[in-house]
Amino acid sequence: MGSFVIKNLTLVLLGTVALSASAMGQARKPAPSDPRIGLLEQQLRSVQQQLADIKARQERNDSGGDLAELRRSTASQQAEINKRLDGQVRSRLDNGRLSFASADGAFTFALRSLVQFDTGYFGQGRNPPNIDLNSGSNFRRAQFGFAGTAWRDWSYNFTYDFGGNGIEKSGYIYTAYLQYDGLRPFGFRIGAFSPFAGIDDSTGSGDLLFLERASVADIARNIGGAPGREGASIFAQGDRYLVSVAFTGKRATDAATFDAQQAIVTRASWLAVSNDDVKWLLDANATHVLKVADTTPNTGATAFRFSNGPELAIDVTRTVDTGMIDARKVTQWGVETAATVGPLYAQAGYFRFNIDRRTLLPDPDFKGWYALATWSLTGETHPYDPSSASFRSLRPAKPLGSDGGIGAWEIKARYSNINLDYLPSLAPASGGVGGGVQNIWSVGLNWYPTNGIRFALEYENIQVNHAGAPATDISANAIGLRSQISL
């Protein structure tokens, strides 16, 4: 319709122009005013105005169409860009830990590391000639690995450790497991890992309040657990509970055996009180060795040993040691508790051990306990970790480097006892075991300048007594310092 109007108006305009030109050609000098010429000029101006209006409307319509088309094109391109971005792998650097995740979150991958460098000095008393506690330094832990999820319902963790107790190692499997999480709150884990075996045991190596776990708890966890233990586990975990049963065998670092150990490791934890100011955790655990590893081939000879050191691992000396005991089965049980009340943290545990001999000698039993407390000088509270039913280290409210920040500071104290004596007045041939009684007082200071970095200073008073054999008693004062970074 617009095109038809334009054509007719154009013809009228051309005719008018031609008529005007003819009239001008016939009379070059001014002529008397002709009413017809005025009428044509008025029609010409009207046509020009209509042409201008039509052109303006067309430009407006064309501009609107172009703009709409541009908007459609831009929206399509934006959608395509968003689609491509949504399909990209996402990376994060959370507190220094590099991690990646697929667009749908079904796959994740995070690098992990923990490095602990210890320095210590032993001031020794009148110790036996064969006891010389080592002063020096070592990398207690130098762990590197990765962890994440796969296909949403599976998780994994692979960590290698190059540190060691007294002497650094060339590298060994610390953790290597695959876990199914698709039936929450239940989980299933298989591989090499540290099964849940108590509060002190399940506290992560990077969250330990003291340089080492209490001796009695360390002995308990090593019976059928500790890192690198091969096995399978089923557990149920919620915000306030954790129940676990694991079937375990040898450790990845164990020497060759002729028939590997078989054990059941169990734990049940309940967060009885949980509010903003107070958290109180109750825990019970037990380990039963169904079959002790064979020591020689084709003989059925089996033996077990309980031992531990001075709770400062730059030295490998076994300050308490039962020696190898002929054993058919081994049983351990323990109870622990932990609580936070604002800046105060307290934890304690009691453990019993029993060996069922293969011979007619009496079955020995041993015991021990520990208690510890810390106080945050800067007011922070130890956070509860439901995934392990344990408490984590402090997170500074004002990290060093922030406005007025000095990090988190806490003082600490612990008493640790382990009694590995059983009828010590009897000779070993009559069933007596003189493993020794060790008591250690520890006090110290922890500083967390920021998340992931910690410095721990500790003093220990170590006393080991052997009933009926005072010449083998051990005494020492030790001081240790740990520098730690975890990512």
N, C-alpha and C positions, 0 to 999 in steps of 0.2 A: 504494500500500500504506500509506504514511504517512497519507494523507488518510482512509482507511477506519478505521484505528486511532483517529485523532483523533475521528472522528464517534462511534464506539462508546463511547469513554471519556467524551465529552461527555454522551451520553445517560445513562450510568450516573451521572455527576456530578449532572445535573439531577434525576434520580430520587431520588438520595440527599438532595439539598437539599430537594426537595418533601416527602419523607417526614419529614425533620427538622422542617420548618416545620409540618406537620400535627400532629406529635406535640407540638410546643410550643404550638400553638393549643389543643389539647384539655386540656392540663394545664399551667397557669401556675406552679403551685407545684412544688417539687422532688418528683420521683417516685423510687421505689426504682430502683436500678440495674438496667438491662435489658441482657442480654448481646447482644441484637441491635443495639442502638445502638452499642455499642463496636465490633462487627464492621463496621458501616457506616462509622463514623468511620475505622477503619483502612483500609477500602477507599478512602475519600475521599482520605486522605493518600497512598495508593499511586497513585491516579489523578493527583493533583496533581503528584507527583514525576515520573510518566511524561510528563505534559504539559510540565513544565519541561525534561526531557531532550530530548523531541522538538523543542521550540522552540529549544533551544540548538543542537541538531544542524542544524536548518534555517537558523539564523542563520549558523552556521559555513559551511554549504554555500553559502548565498546570498552570504556575504562572499567566499568563495573564487571564486565565479563572477564576482562584480563585479570582484574584483581581477584575475582573468584577462582579463576583458573590457577593463578599464582598461589592462592591459598591452598587449593586442592593439591597442587604439586608439592608445595612446602610441607603440608601435613603428611603426604605420602612418603617424602624423603625422611621426615622426622621419625615416622613410624618405622621405616626401614633401618635408620640409624639406631633407634632404641632397641629394635629387635637384635641387631648385631651386638650392641653393647650388653644386652641381657644375656647373650650367649657366651660372653667372654669370661675367662677365669678371673676371679676376684682375689686380690692379694691384700694382706694387712700386715702391719708391723706393730703388734700389740705388746707394749712393755718390752720391746726389743726382740720379740719372738716372731719370726717370719712365718706366715701361714698363707695357704691358698685354698680356695673353695670354688667348686663348679657353680654355674649360674643357678641351678636348682637346689644347691646345698647337699646333694646326694654324695658328693665326694669332697673330702677335705684332707689337707696335708699340712703338717706343722713341723718345723725343725725344733729340736730341743737340745739343750746342753746344760750341764751342771759341772762346775769346776770348783773344787775345794782344796786349798793349799794350806797345810798345817805346819806349824813350827812349835817345837816343845823342848822343855828342859826338865830333867829328872835330878832332884837332889836326893841321893840315896842314903839310907841308913846302913846298919850292919847286916848286909844281905849275904846269903851263901855265895861261895866263890863262883858258882855257875850262873849266878843272876847278875846281869849288868844291863839295867834298863837303858835303852838307847835314847840319847838326846840328839835332836837333829830336825829334819824337815822331810816332808813328802807330800805328794799329791794324793790325798785320801780318796778323792773321786775325780775322774776326768771323763765325764759321760757325754756322748754325742749320739744323737739318733733322730728319729722322726715318729710321729704318731698322727692318727686321723681316722676318718670314716670312709667306708666304701659301700656303694649301693644303699646308702642311707641307714640300713639296719646292721651293718657290720662295722666294727672298729678294730684298730690294730695299733701295736706299739713295738718298735724295734729300737733298742738302745745298746750300744757298746760302751764298755768301761775300760779305761786305760789306767785308772788309779789302783790303789791297793792299801792293805793294812801293813804298814812298815815299809813295804817295797812296791814300787809301781809295777804294773803288769804290762805285757805286750798287747793286751786287748782280749776281752772275753765277752760272751753274751751275758748281758745284765738282764735284759728283758726282750722277749720275742714271742708275742702271742697274737692270736686272732680271737675276736670276741663277737658273739651274736647278741644284739640288743633289741631284736624285733618283738620280744614278748615281755616288755616292761610291765612290772618292776623286776622281772627276772632277767638274768644275764648268764651267758655260757661262755667260758674262756678255756682255751687250750694252747699249750706251748710251754715256754719258759717264763716264769713270772714269780712274784712273791705273793703267795696266797694270804688272805686276810687271817691274821693270827694274834690280834690284840691291838690295843691303842698305841702303845709304844712302837710295836712292829709296823703298824699301818701309817704312822706319821712319816711323811716323805723325807728322804735324805736331806733335801734342801730346807725342810721346815724343822729339823731337830733343834731343840732348845740348847742342848749340850753337845759337846764335840762327838760323843758316842752315846748310844743307847745304854741304859742301865744294864749291868752284866747279867742279871737274872733274866731280864726280858730278851737280851741278845741270845742267851743260851736256849731259851724256850723257842724262839723263832727259827733257830737253826736246826732243830730236831727234824722237822718235816717241811720247813718253809725257807724263807730268806730269798733274796734275788737269785734269778737263774735257775730256780727249782722247776724241773720239768713235771708237767701234770695237766690235770683238767679240773675245772671248778664250775659249780653252779651256785648262784647267789641271788638274793632278793634285796633290793636297796630302795629306800624311800627317804623322804626328808628327815625322818626321825628314827629310822631303824636300818639295820643291816644284818642279814643272816647269810652265812656262807658255809659251804662244805666243799672241800677239795680233796682229790686223790692225787698224791704226789709220788714221785720217784727220786732219782738222783738229781744232783745239781749239774749244770752244764760244765762246771769247772772241776767236778769230782774226778779223782783218779779212776782208772779202770777197775771195775768190780766183776765178780763172776756171776752174781745175781744181784740186781739193783734193789735198793731199799723200796719198800712200799708202805705208804702211810696215809692216814686220814687226818686232815687239819680242819677244825671247825671253829666258828666264831659267831657270837650273837651280841649285838649292841643295840641300845635303846637310849635315845635322848629324852630322859625323863622330864626335864624342865627346859623350856625354850621360850625366852622372851627377850626384850631389848637389853635388859641388864644382866640376866643370869641364864647360863646354859649348864646343864648337868648331864653327863654321859655315864652310863653304866655298861659294863662289858664283861663277858665270860668267854673263855676260849679253852680249847683242848686239842691235843695231838696224840694220836695213837699209832705207833709203828707196828704195822701188821707183820712185816717181815724185815728183819735186819739184814743189811747187805752181807753177802759172803766175803770172808777175808781170804780164803784160799779155795782153789777149785776142787770140786768133788768130795769135799769133806763135811760140808754143812756147818763149818765153824763160823760163828758170827760173834761180833763184839761191838760195843758202843762206848763212846767217850764223851764226857762233859768237861768243858774247859773254857776259860776266858782270860782276858788280859786286864790291864790297868785302866781301861776306859779313856785312854789316850793312844790313838792307833799309829803313832810314829814308831811304836815298839811292838814287836810280834811275840814277846814273851808271854807264856801262859802262866799267869801268877796263881791261878787255881786250876787244878787238873786232876781228874779221877784216874787218868790212864785208861787203857782199854779194859772193859769189863765184859766177860762172857755174857751174852744177852740173847734172849729169844724174842722178847717184846719190850717196848719202851712206851711209857705213858706220861703225859704231862697235862696238867690243868692249871688254870689261873683265872683270877678275877682282877679287874682294873676299874678305875673310875677317874674322871677328869671333869673339871668345872671352871667356868669363868664367871667372875663377879666384877664387872667393870674392868679396871686395869689389872686385877688379880687373876692369876691362873694357877691352878693346883692339879696335881696328878699323882696317883699312887697305884701300886699293884702288888699282888702276892701270888707266888707260883710254887707248885709242888712237882717233883719228878720221881718216877719209879722205874726200876729196871727189873724185869722178870728174867731171872737167870735160867740157863739151860741145865745147870748143875743143881745139886742139893744144898748149896750154900745159901744163906739167907739173902732175900731180895733187898737190895739197898734202895733207900729213898733219900731225896735231897730237897732243899727248899731255899727260898730267898724272897726278898721284897725290896721295894724302893718307894720313895716319896720325894716329890719336888714341888717347888713353888717359884713363880716369877711375879715381878711387879713392874708394870709399864710406867716409867718415870714421866713419859710424855702423854699418858692418858689413853693410848689405844687399847683395843681389846682383841684378843686372839680370835680370828673368825673360825667358825665351825665348817668343816667340809663333809657334807653328807655322802659323797661318793666313796670315802674311805672311813667314815665314822671316826674322825680324828680332828684335831685342831691344827690350824696352820700358823705360820709365824706372823708376826706383826706386819701390818701395812701402814707405813708412816702417813699420818694425816697431813703433815707439812714436810715433804721431801727436802733434802738438802738442795739449795739452789733456788727454791721458791721464796716468796716474800716472807721473811722471818723463819724459814724452815731450817730445822737442825736434824731432820729424820726422826726415827723412833728409837728410844733407849729403854732398856729394861735390865733390872738386876735379877739374879737367879741363885737358887741353892738347891742341892739334892743330896739325899743320903741313900746309899745303895749297899745292899747286903746279899751275899750268896754263900750258902753253906754246902760244900761238897764233901763234908765228912760223914761217914757212916760207920759206927762202931770203930773209931780210929784206934782204940787201944788193942784191937785184934790185928793179927797179921793178915795180909792179903790172902794167904792160903786158907785162912779161917773165915773169910768173908769181909774183913775190915777194909774200908776205903778211906784213905787219908788225903782227900783232894784239897783240903784247906778251907778256911773261912775268911772271906774277903769283905772288908768294910771300907767304903770310900765316901769321904765328904768332899763335895764340890761346891764352889761358889764362883760367881763370875758376872760378866757384863756383856750384853748383846747390843750392837748398834746396827740399825738398818737405815743407812743414809737415803735410800730410795728402794722401790720395789726391785727385787732381783739382786741386790747387793747386800752383803752382811759381813760384819766383823764380830767375832766371838772371842772373848778373853776369859780364861778359866784357870782356877787354882784347884788342885786336888791333893787331899791327904789320903794316902793309900796304906792300909794295914792288912797284912795277910798272916794268919796264925795257923799253925799245925799242932793239934793236940798231941802231946807226947813227943814232939820232935821240934823243939824251939829253935834248933840250929837251922832249920829250913824256913823260918819265918822271914817275911819280907816287909820292909817299910820304906816309904819314899814320899817326898813332896814333889809335885809336878806343876808346871805352869805351861799352858798351851794357848796358841793364838791361831784362829782360822780366818782366812780371807776367802770369800765365796761370791761367785756370780752364777746366776741361774737365768736362763732364757727359755 
